Amino acid sequence: MVRMVDCVKLGRTLPGLEQPPFPGALGQRIFDHVSAEGYSLWQPHMTIMINHYALNPADPETRKLLRNEMEEFFFGENARLPEGWAPPGAAPSKGAPAPQRK
């Protein structure tokens, strides 16, 4: 039987993760309160953070920063993308417009 959770990220009851995503209190909190669908949103967000800030995931300080960002992403009110980040092909938020394709 599928385990259901009241997903704090998506605001509805959905199937939960099969197991905590990693050991520790934050992993257990995510397991208890975030759906599998909600958790799947973290990977692209984390990738954006790593690429935008040129982070090294092997660095302990980077891992600490990403864990803090993960907690904010799922449970905080201020989860946001990096300042100045725009999806590829979108107009930048500041400065010159995006280059036009010919």
C-alpha positions as CSV (number, residue, x, y, z in Angstrom):
1,M,0.0,0.0,0.0
2,V,1.2,3.5,-0.9
3,R,2.1,5.8,2.0
4,M,0.3,9.1,1.7
5,V,1.6,12.4,3.1
6,D,0.2,15.9,3.4
7,C,2.8,17.5,1.2
8,V,4.0,20.9,2.5
9,K,5.5,21.8,-0.8
10,L,2.5,21.1,-3.0
11,G,-0.3,21.7,-0.4
12,R,-2.2,18.4,-1.0
13,T,-2.2,14.7,0.1
14,L,0.0,12.7,-2.3
15,P,2.1,9.5,-2.3
16,G,5.2,9.9,-0.1
17,L,8.7,8.8,-0.6
18,E,9.5,5.1,0.0
19,Q,12.3,5.9,2.4
20,P,14.0,9.0,3.8
21,P,16.1,10.6,1.1
22,F,19.2,10.7,3.4
23,P,20.0,10.1,7.1
24,G,19.4,12.6,9.8
25,A,16.6,14.9,11.1
26,L,16.1,16.8,7.8
27,G,15.9,13.5,5.8
28,Q,13.2,12.3,8.3
29,R,11.3,15.6,8.2
30,I,11.3,15.4,4.4
31,F,10.1,11.8,4.5
32,D,7.3,12.7,6.9
33,H,6.1,15.9,5.2
34,V,7.0,16.0,1.5
35,S,5.5,13.9,-1.3
36,A,7.6,12.0,-3.9
37,E,6.3,14.5,-6.5
38,G,7.3,17.4,-4.2
39,Y,10.7,16.0,-3.6
40,S,11.3,15.6,-7.4
41,L,11.2,19.4,-7.7
42,W,14.4,19.7,-5.6
43,Q,16.8,18.2,-8.1
44,P,16.3,20.8,-10.8
45,H,16.4,23.6,-8.2
46,M,19.6,22.2,-6.7
47,T,21.1,21.9,-10.2
48,I,20.3,25.6,-10.9
49,M,22.0,26.6,-7.6
50,I,25.1,24.5,-8.3
51,N,25.5,25.8,-11.9
52,H,24.6,29.5,-11.2
53,Y,27.0,29.8,-8.3
54,A,29.6,27.3,-9.7
55,L,29.4,25.2,-6.5
56,N,31.4,22.1,-5.9
57,P,29.1,19.4,-4.3
58,A,32.1,17.6,-2.9
59,D,33.0,20.6,-0.7
60,P,31.6,20.3,2.9
61,E,30.7,24.0,2.9
62,T,28.7,23.6,-0.3
63,R,26.9,20.6,1.1
64,K,26.0,22.6,4.2
65,L,24.7,25.5,2.0
66,L,22.7,23.0,-0.1
67,R,21.1,21.4,3.0
68,N,20.1,24.8,4.3
69,E,18.7,25.7,0.9
70,M,16.9,22.4,0.8
71,E,15.3,23.1,4.2
72,E,14.2,26.5,3.0
73,F,12.9,25.1,-0.4
74,F,10.6,22.6,1.4
75,F,9.7,24.3,4.7
76,G,10.5,28.0,4.4
77,E,8.6,30.9,3.1
78,N,11.5,32.4,1.1
79,A,12.5,29.7,-1.3
80,R,13.6,31.4,-4.5
81,L,15.9,31.0,-7.5
82,P,19.3,32.8,-7.5
83,E,19.2,36.5,-8.2
84,G,19.5,37.2,-11.9
85,W,18.8,33.7,-12.9
86,A,16.5,33.2,-15.9
87,P,15.7,30.0,-17.8
88,P,17.7,29.5,-20.9
89,G,16.2,31.5,-23.8
90,A,14.2,33.8,-21.4
91,A,14.9,37.5,-21.2
92,P,17.2,38.4,-18.4
93,S,15.7,40.1,-15.4
94,K,18.0,43.0,-15.6
95,G,20.2,44.6,-18.3
96,A,20.0,44.0,-22.0
97,P,17.3,41.9,-23.6
98,A,18.0,38.3,-24.6
99,P,19.7,37.9,-28.0
100,Q,17.3,37.3,-30.9
101,R,17.6,34.1,-32.9
102,K,18.1,34.6,-36.6
